[in-house]
Amino acid sequence: MLEIGQKAPDFALPGVDGQTHRLSDLLRDHRAVAVIFSCNHCPYVRAWEGRMVDLQRVYGARDVALVAINPNDAERYPDDSFDAMKQRAQDEGFNFRYLHDESQEIARAYGAERTPHVYLLDSDGILRFRGAIDDNYEDPDAVQHTYLRDALDAVLAGDSPAVETTPAVGCTIKWRA
Amino acid sequence: MKVQFLFWEDCPSHPEAWDRLHDVLRELGVEVEVERIEVTTEEAAQRWHFAGSPTILVNGKDIDAQPDAPARLTCRLYFHENGRPSPLPSREMIIRAINAARANRNASQKG
């Protein structure tokens, strides 16, 4: 698993917008990149999805890119096919990049285990936070610890996040057999 | 009353759902031993019409019946009364199902 302080592996993955998105390009153009392994079908993702849109809206204005990557095996989980991803992004008005890791190589390279699973990179591509978006998937009004927001604020201020890792809470990634 | 709790170990929501179910049963004064059933294979998911983990059956009825949902090993998506998606059934869903089972029992006793 990618550890705090390590440089994140580069990737070039197709997005639902028809473009190929390369991490090295995103890092060049942004002050931080939040890579979130995600998917369509997982209820944890669905519960957090609105907050992902909010994060992109708020932090996008501060030169942060949020990038969701779906690595799930779409043969066993057709809801997670690339076509279904395009539909979901359209239906839900995703304002963040939503990429398909069909080979699952990127999820394996990062050591991602669940969806959602957050990897926050600074502008050098160094991992500064890994874990959950916050501490309450069920009720956004009852969140006590906004892990990703706090980490983003720290990184943008040039500091280290006070909390660098949390457990990822969500569905297991659906690996190919 | 028969209450069954079906879960898939890979989905982490079941301990919280188990606690929520028991909290509601306690609050409603329902003394029942919940049958805990681990679903481990796709074949078992089909057999149980398991729409995901966790699934709660009261007298054999799903507390949030989703007849079109495919049976499979997955985390289950619930929509709460406020429209929010969640991996957990709401307290209200459980309360409604328990109260409906009680009402049916009372009606059959009177009949």
Interface residues (C-beta under 8 A of the other chain):
Chain A: H41 C42 P43 Y44 R46 A47 E49 Y77 Y137 E138 D139 V169 G170 C171 T172
Chain B: D10 C11 P12 S13 G52 T74 C75 R76 L77 Y78 R84 P85 S86 P87 L88
